[in-house]
């Protein structure tokens, strides 16, 4: 079954490029270096890294047993 990336809805980069960004993100490489390695614009890389971070934060909030309400 093909894996679906909800971050890539209406994306203008290929799934292959997005996987490269994720790989370098997981290796904790800076966005400017990721842009050089992938051949994408730095602003594009920053946009997708921000979306990934937001998705991670959302998943963490859903898994957390503690509510954010005080």
C-alpha positions, 0 to 999 in steps of 0.5 A: 500500500502506498504511504500517504503524507498529509503534509504533502497535500497540494505540494509542489515537491515530489514525495522523493524530495520530501523523504529527503527532507525528512531524512535530513530532519531526523539527522538534525541537519540545519535547514540551509544545509538541507536546502543545499543537499536537496537542491531546493530553496531554503524557504521551501525547506523551512516551510516543510520543516515547520509543517513537520514540526507542527505535525509532531507537536499535534501528535504529542498533544494527542498522546499526552495524558495531561490536558493543556487546560489549567 
